[in-house]
Amino acid sequence: MKKVYLAFLWHQHQPIYKNPLNNTYELPWVRLHATKDYYDMVANLDDYPKVKANINLVPSLLIQLDEYSKGIAQDKFLELTLKPVLELSDEEKVFILMNFFMANWETMVFPYNRYHQLLEKRGKQTSEADVRRILNYFKNEDIRDLQVWFNLSWFDPYWRKHDEFINSLYIKGRDFTEDEKHKLIDKQLEICGKIVQKHKELQDRGQIEVSVTPFYHPIMPLLCDTNNALDATPNIVLPKKRFSHKEDAVWHVQKAIDYYEKLFGRKPTGMWPSEGSVCDEVVKIVSDNGIKWLATDEAILCGSYKRACENRRYLFRPYNVSVDGKHVNMIFRDHGLSDSIGFVYSKWNPDDAVRDFMTKIKNIGDYAREEYEAPLVSVILDGENCWEYYQNDGRDFLSKLYSALNNDEEIETVTITDYLNRFPPKDTLTHLMAGSWINGNFGIWIGHNEDNTSWQYVGQTRDFIVEYTKNHPEFSGSDLEKKVWQILYAAEGSDWNWWYGDDHSSGNDGMFDSLFRQHLMAIYSLLGEKIPDYLYKAIKGQNNSLNNKNSNFVMPTNLITPIIDGEITNYFEWKRAGMYVVGHSGGSMHQVATTLKSFKFGFDLGNIYLALNLNIEQNSKEIENFSFNINFLNPVKVKVYCKFDINHNVVDFNLFDEQTKQDTNLSLENIKFKSVMELKIPLNILNLPEDYKNIEFTVSVDKDNMEVERWPYQSSVVIPKPTKNFNVLSWTV
């Protein structure tokens, strides 16, 4: 009987959530997907011995799973789940009510009466202010049930069938105990530790093949040369400085292979390059490192081989790609069928979806067999994210699909290596268009202002490491050097740029932005060097003006000339000033209490004025540990800083020039600290160029010579050049 061969490749990946500055995880998705997807996606195959599949595991996901299984990984969601309800503060309860419904409501909240009831009680559309107002309506047992349901709803139906305790919690539904809550988390972390072993078990018996991705999921063609983006998009706007470091791409490949071998006791045969991104240079790198096959999207085949665009039959066969004497086998995914599972079938009745899929596979076999004896259909997609849109986490669809395939004589599911061994490629490509599985180009990761800025920052930090190594011979070869480069490689991952630009939004864009920059900050911090000011400023939405989007900010309305006496002398002297009210920074920089409460600012034709309002009590000895800084970022880089003694007498009031590294004493007449800290900064001491248009600054606080906060958070204040015709619209933050 003539057959059509089907290769599933389920790609399992999560971004790096670990903050290198404090070693905590910012979001809980690795451990939640562990119980919802990573184990059961492979364990479900136990019931269908004739069905074979390919699973791609990204090393940066595996190291996070490992840390959770060992109790090393900590995240705020986990911490607040485990904390006894009676010990939770109101702030922590607000966080739980705001964040513990983060799931697909249709499939993960509404099906469970108690979880749905708690959502209705909180409100589906609500603000933090609303939650604070209704907090007293939530009893302790409500909060505890929510702690449990947020984690329980992420357990796949597989666990209800195979774990008596998990099933008992679903049956019970409410009034959970602290002991049950802790036991649930123990199960969760235990599962994190079983995932690799389960994959190894099925791979060793030949039912699955486990492939790998470059270590931190980078876009390898862009690491090799950002100019590769021009291949598919000739008019794309690239970063000002070209990034070209093939050696980094080599590191990601070699490190992934080494880590895979450590876990699975063998080297990987195949690789799914991050986001299906390939180019000729990638072929040479993987070939040099023993990888036998790559997979990517049909758009790359079409861009590399004109006949494949003219005749779709050419999609359903493997290829030998030969570049400068380097060889690798390649398969190309059926875009439409892959997306049907990813985006379409979740809305269908499972029986209809399976019938449609099976019919299409057989039709492709009949169609493609006219020109190739063993047609291969490659269905490649994320093996995690789509299932939350299916009822019952996709179990109904997958079990019916696997059952149909297990009993079908015309369709044979295969591991990719087995197929290639049986049917070696007959066709050869001598060139690959540089592109990815999304639109055949790299537009998601480069070309937008925000994307290009991130490439610029990675390049600058990389150059800094290289220069530092030249100046510090003892650094070369040290454990510290390895750690610094490891963080830099993590910053090269593709996930940061996924959220930059206008393409995607996660609801946590600010966190991803902050986490990316904190990777780069950590490098400077580890080496004892000053963190560049630009890394404190958000990339996401950097060019957006205020337009009342930030309720913490009040725009100035006129010129001011206040009296510098350390007090608000009268209501009117600061009335027309701007004001920034410090709020919680959120994410990894969340602060329960801040040193700075707010600051007012304004200017006249010759001076900039600030009034800082602190959270430090009058006559507190603590004031001696702090210094307060006005960081001018543009058009000059200077810092005005001041320190005080317990009596609020000025100890230091200086201007530090970042370019000349010179300190200049400032007039003590221009600073006073009583109930507030008032400063007057003459414009002439800033040495501004004559043609400047704006002045950009932030206010920061150092404690014991370490910066502890900076405001506005992830932004800056931008004031126009003072003129008699002050234009309010010039102000942005």
C-alpha positions as CSV (number, residue, x, y, z in Angstrom):
1,M,0.0,0.0,0.0
2,K,1.3,3.5,-0.9
3,K,1.6,5.7,2.1
4,V,1.9,9.4,3.0
5,Y,4.3,10.1,5.8
6,L,3.5,12.6,8.6
7,A,6.1,14.3,10.8
8,F,4.8,16.2,13.8
9,L,7.3,18.5,15.4
10,W,6.0,20.0,18.6
11,H,8.2,22.9,19.7
12,Q,8.4,23.5,23.4
13,H,9.9,26.8,24.6
14,Q,9.5,29.6,27.1
15,P,11.6,32.8,27.4
16,I,14.1,33.2,30.2
17,Y,12.2,34.6,33.2
18,K,15.1,34.7,35.6
19,N,16.3,38.1,36.6
20,P,20.1,38.0,36.7
21,L,20.3,40.9,39.2
22,N,18.3,39.1,41.9
23,N,18.0,35.5,40.6
24,T,14.2,35.5,41.0
25,Y,11.8,34.5,38.2
26,E,9.5,37.3,37.0
27,L,6.6,35.2,35.7
28,P,5.4,31.6,36.5
29,W,4.8,30.2,33.0
30,V,7.6,27.6,33.0
31,R,6.2,25.7,36.0
32,L,2.6,26.2,34.9
33,H,3.2,24.9,31.4
34,A,5.1,22.0,32.9
35,T,1.9,20.6,34.3
36,K,-0.3,21.7,31.4
37,D,1.8,20.7,28.4
38,Y,5.4,19.5,28.7
39,Y,4.9,16.2,30.4
40,D,1.5,15.1,29.0
41,M,2.3,16.0,25.4
42,V,4.8,13.2,25.3
43,A,3.1,10.9,28.0
44,N,-0.1,10.8,26.0
45,L,1.7,8.8,23.3
46,D,1.9,5.9,25.7
47,D,-1.7,5.0,24.7
48,Y,-0.9,5.1,21.0
49,P,2.2,2.9,20.3
50,K,2.0,3.2,16.5
51,V,2.1,7.1,16.6
52,K,5.5,8.6,16.4
53,A,6.3,12.3,17.0
54,N,9.2,14.7,17.2
55,I,9.5,17.0,20.2
56,N,11.8,20.0,20.2
57,L,13.1,21.2,23.5
58,V,15.0,24.5,24.0
59,P,17.9,24.3,26.5
60,S,16.9,27.6,28.1
61,L,13.5,26.1,29.0
62,L,15.1,22.9,30.3
63,I,17.5,24.8,32.7
64,Q,14.5,26.6,34.2
65,L,12.5,23.4,34.6
66,D,15.6,21.9,36.4
67,E,15.8,24.9,38.8
68,Y,12.1,24.6,39.7
69,S,12.4,20.8,40.3
70,K,15.3,21.4,42.6
71,G,13.6,24.2,44.5
72,I,16.1,26.8,43.3
73,A,13.7,28.8,41.1
74,Q,11.4,31.2,42.9
75,D,8.7,33.5,41.5
76,K,6.3,35.9,43.2
77,F,3.3,33.9,42.1
78,L,4.8,30.8,43.8
79,E,5.7,32.7,46.9
80,L,2.2,34.2,47.3
81,T,0.6,30.8,46.6
82,L,2.5,29.1,49.4
83,K,2.1,31.9,51.9
84,P,-0.6,31.2,54.5
85,V,-3.7,33.3,53.9
86,L,-3.7,34.6,57.4
87,E,-0.2,36.0,56.9
88,L,-0.9,37.8,53.6
89,S,-0.9,41.6,53.6
90,D,-3.6,43.6,51.9
91,E,-1.0,44.5,49.2
92,E,-0.4,40.8,48.6
93,K,-4.1,40.0,48.4
94,V,-4.5,42.8,45.8
95,F,-1.7,41.2,43.8
96,I,-3.4,37.8,44.0
97,L,-6.8,39.2,42.9
98,M,-5.2,41.2,40.0
99,N,-3.0,38.4,38.7
100,F,-4.4,34.9,39.7
101,F,-6.9,34.9,36.9
102,M,-4.2,35.0,34.2
103,A,-5.5,32.2,32.0
104,N,-7.9,31.7,29.1
105,W,-11.2,32.3,30.9
106,E,-13.3,30.4,28.3
107,T,-11.4,27.1,28.8
108,M,-9.6,27.4,32.1
109,V,-11.8,29.5,34.4
110,F,-15.5,29.2,33.3
111,P,-15.6,25.4,33.3
112,Y,-14.9,25.4,37.0
113,N,-17.8,26.7,39.2
114,R,-15.7,28.0,42.1
115,Y,-13.0,29.6,39.9
116,H,-15.7,31.3,37.8
117,Q,-17.5,32.4,40.9
118,L,-14.4,34.1,42.3
119,L,-13.9,35.9,38.9
120,E,-17.4,37.2,39.0
121,K,-17.0,38.4,42.5
122,R,-13.8,40.3,41.6
123,G,-15.2,41.5,38.3
124,K,-14.1,40.7,34.8
125,Q,-13.1,44.3,33.9
126,T,-11.6,45.9,37.0
127,S,-8.8,48.2,38.0
128,E,-6.5,48.0,41.0
129,A,-8.5,50.8,42.6
130,D,-11.6,48.6,42.2
131,V,-9.9,45.6,43.8
132,R,-8.7,47.7,46.7
133,R,-12.3,48.8,47.3
134,I,-13.8,45.3,47.2
135,L,-11.0,43.6,49.1
136,N,-12.9,43.3,52.3
137,Y,-15.6,41.3,50.5
138,F,-13.1,38.4,50.0
139,K,-12.9,36.1,52.9
140,N,-9.8,34.1,53.8
141,E,-11.3,31.0,52.2
142,D,-11.9,32.9,49.0
143,I,-8.3,33.9,48.7
144,R,-7.1,30.4,49.5
145,D,-9.3,28.9,46.9
146,L,-8.0,31.4,44.4
147,Q,-4.4,30.4,45.3
148,V,-5.3,26.8,44.6
149,W,-7.4,27.3,41.5
150,F,-4.8,29.5,39.7
151,N,-2.3,26.6,39.9
152,L,-4.8,23.7,39.6
153,S,-6.4,25.0,36.4
154,W,-3.0,24.6,34.7
155,F,-3.0,20.8,35.3
156,D,-3.8,18.9,32.1
157,P,-6.6,16.4,32.2
158,Y,-3.9,13.7,32.0
159,W,-3.2,14.3,35.7
160,R,-6.9,14.0,36.7
161,K,-6.7,10.5,35.1
162,H,-3.3,9.5,36.5
163,D,-3.0,11.3,39.9
164,E,-5.6,10.6,42.6
165,F,-4.7,13.7,44.6
166,I,-5.1,16.1,41.6
167,N,-8.4,14.5,40.7
168,S,-9.6,14.8,44.3
169,L,-9.0,18.6,44.2
170,Y,-11.0,19.0,41.0
171,I,-13.8,17.0,42.6
172,K,-13.7,18.9,45.9
173,G,-13.7,22.3,44.0
174,R,-13.6,24.6,47.0
175,D,-12.7,25.1,50.7
176,F,-9.2,23.9,50.2
177,T,-6.8,23.6,53.1
178,E,-3.3,25.0,53.5
179,D,-2.0,21.4,53.5
180,E,-3.7,20.7,50.1
181,K,-2.3,23.9,48.7
182,H,1.3,22.9,49.6
183,K,0.8,19.4,48.4
184,L,-0.4,20.7,45.0
185,I,2.8,22.8,44.6
186,D,4.9,19.8,45.6
187,K,3.2,17.9,42.8
188,Q,3.9,20.8,40.4
189,L,7.6,20.9,41.1
190,E,7.9,17.1,41.1
191,I,6.4,17.1,37.6
192,C,9.0,19.7,36.5
193,G,11.7,17.2,37.4
194,K,10.1,14.3,35.5
195,I,9.8,15.9,32.1
196,V,13.2,15.2,30.7
197,Q,13.2,11.6,31.9
198,K,9.8,11.0,30.2
199,H,11.2,12.3,26.9
200,K,14.3,10.2,27.3
201,E,12.1,7.1,28.0
202,L,10.1,7.5,24.8
203,Q,13.1,8.4,22.7
204,D,15.1,5.4,23.9
205,R,12.2,3.1,22.8
206,G,12.0,4.8,19.4
207,Q,8.6,6.4,19.6
208,I,9.8,10.0,19.6
209,E,12.8,12.0,18.5
210,V,14.0,14.9,20.6
211,S,15.5,17.7,18.6
212,V,17.1,20.9,20.0
213,T,17.3,24.6,19.5
214,P,20.4,26.9,19.9
215,F,20.8,27.5,23.6
216,Y,19.1,30.8,24.4
217,H,16.8,30.7,21.3
218,P,18.6,33.4,19.3
219,I,17.9,34.4,15.7
220,M,21.1,32.9,14.3
221,P,21.2,34.6,10.9
222,L,21.0,38.0,12.6
223,L,23.7,37.0,15.1
224,C,25.9,36.1,12.1
225,D,25.1,39.4,10.4
226,T,22.2,41.8,10.8
227,N,22.5,42.5,7.1
228,N,21.0,39.1,6.5
229,A,17.6,40.8,7.1
230,L,18.1,42.5,3.7
231,D,17.8,39.2,1.9
232,A,14.0,38.9,2.4
233,T,13.3,42.6,3.0
234,P,15.7,44.8,0.9
235,N,14.2,48.1,2.2
236,I,14.3,47.2,5.9
237,V,15.7,49.8,8.3
238,L,18.7,48.3,10.1
239,P,20.4,49.3,13.3
240,K,23.0,52.1,12.9
241,K,25.8,49.7,13.8
242,R,26.0,46.4,12.1
243,F,26.0,43.4,14.4
244,S,28.1,40.5,13.0
245,H,29.3,37.8,15.4
246,K,29.1,34.3,13.9
247,E,31.1,33.1,16.9
248,D,28.1,33.8,19.1
249,A,25.8,31.7,16.9
250,V,28.4,28.9,17.1
251,W,28.4,29.1,20.9
252,H,24.6,28.8,21.1
253,V,24.7,25.7,18.9
254,Q,27.7,24.0,20.6
255,K,26.3,24.8,24.1
256,A,22.9,23.3,23.1
257,I,24.5,20.1,21.8
258,D,26.6,19.7,24.9
259,Y,23.6,20.2,27.2
260,Y,21.4,17.9,25.2
261,E,24.1,15.1,25.4
262,K,24.3,15.6,29.2
263,L,20.6,15.1,29.6
264,F,19.9,12.4,27.0
265,G,23.1,10.4,26.8
266,R,23.5,11.0,23.1
267,K,24.0,13.9,20.7
268,P,21.0,15.4,18.9
269,T,20.5,14.5,15.3
270,G,18.1,17.4,14.4
271,M,17.6,21.0,15.2
272,W,14.7,23.4,15.0
273,P,16.5,26.7,14.6
274,S,14.9,29.4,16.7
275,E,11.7,30.7,14.9
276,G,12.7,28.5,11.9
277,S,15.4,31.1,11.1
278,V,18.0,30.0,8.6
279,C,20.6,31.2,6.1
280,D,23.6,29.8,4.3
281,E,25.9,30.5,7.3
282,V,23.6,28.6,9.6
283,V,23.9,25.5,7.4
284,K,27.6,25.7,7.7
285,I,27.6,26.1,11.5
286,V,25.2,23.2,12.2
287,S,27.0,21.0,9.6
288,D,30.3,21.6,11.4
289,N,28.7,20.6,14.7
290,G,27.3,17.3,13.6
291,I,23.6,18.2,13.1
292,K,22.1,16.1,10.4
293,W,18.8,17.9,9.8
294,L,17.1,21.3,10.1
295,A,13.4,22.2,9.7
296,T,11.9,25.5,8.7
297,D,8.8,27.0,6.9
298,E,7.6,26.5,3.3
299,A,8.2,30.2,2.7
300,I,12.0,29.6,2.9
301,L,11.7,26.8,0.3
302,C,9.8,29.1,-2.0
303,G,12.3,31.9,-1.6
304,S,15.2,29.5,-2.2
305,Y,13.8,27.3,-5.0
306,K,11.6,28.9,-7.7
307,R,10.1,25.6,-8.8
308,A,8.6,25.1,-5.3
309,C,6.6,28.3,-5.8
310,E,5.3,27.1,-9.1
311,N,4.6,23.5,-8.1
312,R,3.5,22.8,-4.5
313,R,4.3,19.2,-4.8
314,Y,8.0,20.1,-4.2
315,L,7.1,21.0,-0.6
316,F,6.4,17.4,0.4
317,R,9.9,16.0,0.2
318,P,13.3,16.4,2.0
319,Y,16.2,18.3,0.6
320,N,20.0,18.2,0.8
321,V,21.3,21.7,1.3
322,S,24.9,22.0,0.2
323,V,26.7,25.3,0.9
324,D,30.5,25.6,0.3
325,G,31.0,21.9,0.8
326,K,28.9,21.8,4.0
327,H,25.7,19.6,4.0
328,V,22.6,19.3,6.0
329,N,19.2,17.7,5.3
330,M,16.1,19.9,5.5
331,I,12.4,19.6,5.7
332,F,9.8,22.4,5.2
333,R,6.6,22.6,7.2
334,D,3.1,22.8,5.6
335,H,2.2,26.3,6.8
336,G,-1.6,25.9,6.4
337,L,-1.9,22.5,8.2
338,S,0.3,23.6,11.0
339,D,-1.7,26.8,11.5
340,S,-5.0,24.8,11.4
341,I,-3.9,23.1,14.6
342,G,-2.6,26.3,16.1
343,F,-5.4,28.6,15.3
344,V,-8.4,27.0,13.7
345,Y,-9.4,23.6,15.1
346,S,-9.7,24.9,18.7
347,K,-13.1,26.4,17.5
348,W,-14.3,23.2,15.9
349,N,-15.9,20.0,17.2
350,P,-13.0,17.6,17.7
351,D,-14.5,14.9,15.5
352,D,-14.9,17.4,12.6
353,A,-11.4,18.7,13.1
354,V,-9.8,15.3,13.1
355,R,-11.8,14.3,10.0
356,D,-10.7,17.4,8.2
357,F,-7.0,16.9,9.1
358,M,-6.9,13.3,8.1
359,T,-8.6,14.0,4.8
360,K,-6.2,16.8,4.0
361,I,-3.2,14.5,4.7
362,K,-4.5,11.8,2.4
363,N,-5.3,14.3,-0.3
364,I,-1.7,15.6,-0.1
365,G,-0.4,12.0,-0.4
366,D,-2.4,11.4,-3.6
367,Y,-1.3,14.8,-5.0
368,A,2.4,14.7,-4.1
369,R,2.9,11.0,-4.9
370,E,2.7,11.8,-8.6
371,E,6.2,13.2,-8.5
372,Y,7.7,11.7,-5.3
373,E,7.3,8.1,-4.0
374,A,7.3,8.8,-0.3
375,P,5.7,12.2,0.3
376,L,6.3,13.8,3.7
377,V,4.0,16.2,5.3
378,S,5.7,18.3,8.0
379,V,3.4,19.7,10.7
380,I,5.4,22.0,13.0
381,L,4.1,24.4,15.6
382,D,4.3,25.3,19.3
383,G,3.4,22.3,21.5
384,E,2.1,24.4,24.4
385,N,0.5,27.8,23.7
386,C,-2.4,26.6,21.4
387,W,-3.9,24.1,23.8
388,E,-5.3,26.7,26.2
389,Y,-7.7,27.7,23.5
390,Y,-9.0,24.2,23.1
391,Q,-11.6,22.8,25.5
392,N,-10.1,20.3,27.9
393,D,-6.6,21.5,27.0
394,G,-6.8,19.9,23.6
395,R,-7.0,16.4,25.0
396,D,-10.3,15.6,23.2
397,F,-8.8,16.7,19.8
398,L,-5.4,15.0,20.3
399,S,-6.7,11.7,21.7
400,K,-9.1,11.4,18.7
401,L,-6.3,12.4,16.3
402,Y,-3.8,10.0,17.7
403,S,-6.4,7.2,17.8
404,A,-7.2,7.8,14.1
405,L,-3.5,7.8,13.2
406,N,-2.8,4.8,15.3
407,N,-5.3,2.7,13.3
408,D,-4.8,4.2,9.8
409,E,-2.9,2.2,7.2
410,E,-2.4,5.0,4.7
411,I,-0.8,7.6,7.0
412,E,2.4,6.7,8.8
413,T,3.8,9.0,11.5
414,V,7.5,9.2,11.6
415,T,10.5,10.6,13.5
416,I,12.4,12.8,11.1
417,T,15.7,10.9,11.4
418,D,14.0,7.6,10.6
419,Y,12.3,9.0,7.6
420,L,15.5,10.5,6.3
421,N,17.4,7.2,6.8
422,R,14.7,5.4,4.8
423,F,14.3,8.1,2.1
424,P,17.5,10.1,1.7
425,P,17.0,13.4,-0.2
426,K,17.2,13.3,-3.9
427,D,17.1,17.0,-4.5
428,T,19.8,19.5,-3.6
429,L,19.6,23.2,-2.8
430,T,22.8,25.3,-3.0
431,H,21.4,28.4,-1.4
432,L,18.9,29.2,1.4
433,M,17.1,32.5,1.5
434,A,17.7,34.1,4.8
435,G,14.4,34.2,6.7
436,S,12.2,32.7,9.4
437,W,8.9,30.8,9.7
438,I,7.0,34.1,10.1
439,N,6.4,35.8,6.8
440,G,9.7,34.4,5.5
441,N,11.6,37.4,7.0
442,F,13.0,38.8,10.2
443,G,10.6,41.7,10.6
444,I,9.5,40.6,14.1
445,W,13.0,40.9,15.4
446,I,14.6,43.8,13.5
447,G,13.6,46.9,11.6
448,H,11.4,48.6,14.1
449,N,12.9,51.4,16.2
450,E,12.6,49.4,19.4
451,D,14.1,46.3,17.8
452,N,17.0,48.2,16.4
453,T,17.6,49.9,19.8
454,S,17.9,46.5,21.5
455,W,20.4,45.3,18.9
456,Q,22.4,48.5,19.5
457,Y,22.4,47.9,23.3
458,V,23.5,44.3,22.9
459,G,26.3,45.4,20.5
460,Q,27.5,48.1,22.8
461,T,27.5,45.8,25.8
462,R,29.3,43.1,23.9
463,D,31.9,45.7,22.8
464,F,32.3,46.7,26.4
465,I,33.1,43.1,27.5
466,V,35.7,42.8,24.8
467,E,37.3,46.1,25.8
468,Y,37.2,45.2,29.5
469,T,38.9,41.9,28.7
470,K,41.8,43.7,26.9
471,N,42.3,46.0,29.9
472,H,42.0,43.3,32.6
473,P,44.1,40.2,31.6
474,E,43.2,38.4,34.8
475,F,39.6,38.4,33.7
476,S,40.3,36.2,30.7
477,G,39.5,32.6,31.4
478,S,38.0,33.3,34.8
479,D,34.6,32.0,36.1
480,L,33.5,35.6,36.1
481,E,34.2,35.9,32.4
482,K,32.1,32.8,31.7
483,K,29.2,34.2,33.8
484,V,29.3,37.6,32.0
485,W,29.3,36.0,28.6
486,Q,26.5,33.7,29.6
487,I,24.3,36.7,30.5
488,L,25.2,38.4,27.2
489,Y,24.2,35.3,25.3
490,A,20.9,35.2,27.1
491,A,20.4,38.8,26.1
492,E,20.8,37.7,22.4
493,G,17.7,35.5,22.7
494,S,14.8,36.2,20.3
495,D,12.1,36.6,22.9
496,W,12.9,40.1,23.9
497,N,12.4,41.5,20.4
498,W,9.2,39.5,20.0
499,W,7.5,42.1,22.3
500,Y,9.3,45.1,20.9
501,G,7.7,47.0,18.0
502,D,4.0,46.9,17.0
503,D,3.8,43.2,16.2
504,H,2.8,41.6,19.6
505,S,1.7,42.5,23.1
506,S,1.7,40.2,26.1
507,G,0.2,42.3,28.8
508,N,3.6,42.0,30.4
509,D,5.6,44.0,27.7
510,G,7.1,46.3,30.4
511,M,8.4,43.3,32.3
512,F,10.1,41.8,29.2
513,D,11.6,45.1,28.4
514,S,12.9,45.6,31.9
515,L,14.2,42.0,32.1
516,F,16.1,42.4,28.8
517,R,17.8,45.6,30.0
518,Q,18.5,44.1,33.4
519,H,20.5,41.3,31.7
520,L,22.8,44.0,30.2
521,M,22.8,45.9,33.5
522,A,24.0,42.8,35.4
523,I,27.1,42.6,33.2
524,Y,28.2,46.1,34.2
525,S,27.3,45.4,37.8
526,L,29.3,42.1,38.0
527,L,32.3,43.9,36.6
528,G,32.0,46.8,39.0
529,E,31.5,49.3,36.3
530,K,28.9,52.1,36.1
531,I,25.7,51.0,34.4
532,P,25.0,53.3,31.4
533,D,22.1,55.7,31.9
534,Y,20.3,54.6,28.8
535,L,19.7,51.1,30.2
536,Y,17.5,52.5,32.9
537,K,15.1,53.9,30.3
538,A,12.4,51.7,28.8
539,I,12.7,50.8,25.1
540,K,9.1,49.8,24.8
541,G,7.0,52.9,24.0
542,Q,10.1,55.1,24.5
543,N,8.9,57.7,22.0
544,N,5.3,57.9,23.3
545,S,4.4,61.3,24.8
546,L,2.5,61.6,28.1
547,N,-0.8,62.8,26.9
548,N,-2.2,62.1,30.3
549,K,-1.5,58.3,30.0
550,N,0.5,58.4,33.3
551,S,-1.6,59.6,36.1
552,N,1.5,60.0,38.3
553,F,2.6,63.0,36.1
554,V,1.4,66.5,36.1
555,M,2.6,68.8,33.3
556,P,3.9,72.4,34.1
557,T,1.8,75.3,33.0
558,N,4.1,78.3,33.2
559,L,7.6,79.5,34.1
560,I,8.4,79.5,37.8
561,T,11.0,81.2,40.1
562,P,10.6,79.7,43.6
563,I,12.5,80.8,46.7
564,I,15.2,78.2,47.6
565,D,14.6,77.8,51.4
566,G,13.8,74.2,51.8
567,E,10.1,74.8,52.3
568,I,7.0,75.4,50.2
569,T,6.9,79.0,51.2
570,N,3.5,79.7,49.7
571,Y,0.9,77.9,47.7
572,F,1.7,79.8,44.5
573,E,5.5,79.4,44.1
574,W,5.3,75.8,42.8
575,K,1.7,75.9,41.7
576,R,2.6,76.1,38.0
577,A,5.4,73.5,38.2
578,G,5.3,70.0,36.9
579,M,5.1,67.1,39.4
580,Y,6.0,63.4,39.3
581,V,4.4,61.2,42.0
582,V,6.5,58.1,42.6
583,G,4.5,54.9,42.2
584,H,5.4,51.2,42.5
585,S,7.8,50.3,39.8
586,G,6.3,46.9,39.2
587,G,8.0,43.8,37.9
588,S,11.5,43.1,39.2
589,M,12.0,46.6,40.5
590,H,8.8,46.5,42.6
591,Q,9.4,48.5,45.7
592,V,7.0,48.4,48.7
593,A,8.4,51.6,50.1
594,T,10.4,54.3,48.3
595,T,12.8,56.9,49.5
596,L,11.5,59.5,47.2
597,K,7.8,60.3,47.5
598,S,7.4,62.8,44.7
599,F,9.3,65.7,43.0
600,K,8.2,69.0,41.5
601,F,10.1,70.6,38.7
602,G,10.1,73.7,36.5
603,F,12.2,76.4,35.1
604,D,12.7,80.1,34.2
605,L,14.9,81.6,31.5
606,G,18.1,80.9,33.5
607,N,17.5,78.0,35.8
608,I,16.0,74.6,36.4
609,Y,14.2,74.1,39.8
610,L,13.4,70.9,41.7
611,A,11.7,70.2,45.0
612,L,12.1,66.6,46.3
613,N,9.6,65.3,48.8
614,L,11.0,62.3,50.8
615,N,9.6,59.4,52.8
616,I,12.4,59.7,55.4
617,E,11.3,61.1,58.7
618,Q,12.6,64.4,59.9
619,N,15.9,64.1,61.9
620,S,16.3,60.5,60.9
621,K,19.9,59.4,61.0
622,E,19.2,57.3,57.9
623,I,19.5,60.4,55.7
624,E,23.3,60.2,56.0
625,N,23.3,57.0,54.0
626,F,21.7,58.6,51.0
627,S,22.7,60.8,48.1
628,F,20.3,62.4,45.7
629,N,21.1,62.8,42.0
630,I,19.7,64.8,39.1
631,N,21.0,62.8,36.1
632,F,21.1,64.9,32.9
633,L,21.0,62.6,29.9
634,N,20.7,64.9,27.0
635,P,22.2,66.9,25.3
636,V,25.0,66.7,27.9
637,K,25.8,63.9,30.4
638,V,26.3,65.4,33.8
639,K,25.1,64.6,37.2
640,V,24.2,67.0,40.0
641,Y,24.4,65.2,43.3
642,C,24.0,66.1,47.0
643,K,24.3,64.6,50.4
644,F,23.2,65.7,53.9
645,D,23.9,65.1,57.5
646,I,21.3,64.2,60.2
647,N,20.5,68.0,60.6
648,H,20.0,68.4,56.9
649,N,23.2,70.4,56.5
650,V,24.7,70.0,53.0
651,V,27.7,67.6,53.0
652,D,28.2,67.5,49.2
653,F,26.6,69.5,46.4
654,N,28.5,68.9,43.2
655,L,28.3,68.6,39.5
656,F,30.0,65.6,37.9
657,D,30.8,65.6,34.2
658,E,30.6,62.2,32.6
659,Q,32.9,63.1,29.8
660,T,35.7,64.8,31.6
661,K,35.2,62.9,34.9
662,Q,35.6,66.2,36.7
663,D,33.8,67.3,39.8
664,T,32.7,70.9,40.3
665,N,31.5,72.4,43.6
666,L,28.1,74.2,43.4
667,S,26.9,77.1,45.4
668,L,25.3,76.2,48.7
669,E,22.9,79.1,48.2
670,N,21.2,77.0,45.5
671,I,20.2,74.1,47.8
672,K,18.2,73.9,51.0
673,F,16.6,71.0,52.9
674,K,14.0,71.4,55.6
675,S,10.5,70.0,55.0
676,V,11.5,69.4,51.3
677,M,14.7,69.5,49.4
678,E,14.8,72.4,47.0
679,L,17.5,72.8,44.3
680,K,18.3,75.5,41.8
681,I,20.5,74.5,38.9
682,P,21.7,77.4,36.7
683,L,21.6,76.4,33.0
684,N,25.0,77.9,32.4
685,I,26.8,75.3,34.6
686,L,25.5,72.5,32.4
687,N,27.5,73.8,29.4
688,L,24.6,73.2,27.0
689,P,25.3,73.6,23.3
690,E,23.8,76.7,21.8
691,D,21.5,74.8,19.4
692,Y,20.0,72.5,22.0
693,K,16.2,72.1,21.9
694,N,15.4,69.9,25.0
695,I,16.9,68.9,28.3
696,E,16.4,65.3,29.5
697,F,16.8,64.2,33.1
698,T,15.9,61.7,35.8
699,V,16.1,61.8,39.6
700,S,17.8,58.9,41.3
701,V,18.6,57.9,44.9
702,D,21.8,56.1,46.0
703,K,22.2,54.3,49.3
704,D,25.7,53.4,50.5
705,N,26.9,54.3,47.0
706,M,24.5,51.9,45.2
707,E,21.6,53.2,43.2
708,V,18.3,52.0,44.8
709,E,15.7,53.8,42.7
710,R,15.4,56.0,39.7
711,W,12.4,58.1,38.6
712,P,10.4,58.4,36.4
713,Y,10.5,54.6,36.3
714,Q,11.8,53.4,32.9
715,S,11.5,56.8,31.4
716,S,12.8,60.4,31.8
717,V,11.6,64.0,32.0
718,V,12.2,66.1,28.9
719,I,11.9,69.8,29.2
720,P,12.1,72.3,26.3
721,K,14.7,75.0,26.0
722,P,13.4,77.8,28.3
723,T,11.8,80.6,26.3
724,K,9.3,83.3,27.1
725,N,6.8,81.5,24.9
726,F,6.7,78.3,26.9
727,N,4.9,75.5,25.1
728,V,3.2,72.9,27.3
729,L,3.1,70.4,24.4
730,S,6.9,70.2,24.5
731,W,6.8,68.2,27.7
732,T,7.1,64.4,27.5
733,V,8.0,61.7,30.0
